[in-house]
Amino acid sequence: GDMNWRRPLWESFYPRIRKESSLEAAAEIAVRHLRERVRIVEPPGSAETIVEIWQRGSASERGFEVIYTAALRSAGVPARLSPQSKTEFWNGVEWKPAPRPMDVAAGSK
């Protein structure tokens, strides 16, 4: 698909996490920054590609997980969506649930 999202996300996320020694700390910083930039709305307003979410600044819960995973990947953190469609990161040993800001965790089921 369209890969034009990598550079804008890298430029926004990498400088914030580049000095972190822990992948979990980097993921915490990334999700905090993402929640400042992207709000969660239901139902989604329109199509939800990574580029559209980033430009619009809003996403469904599913769209938020997609852009969260993309943001981590763009900054060099190995990440994927779990079978439950939640962002996970590889800590070098196992896949772990990615950190959640309080308002995201409260809104999810």
Disulfide bonds with the S-S distance in Angstrom:
none
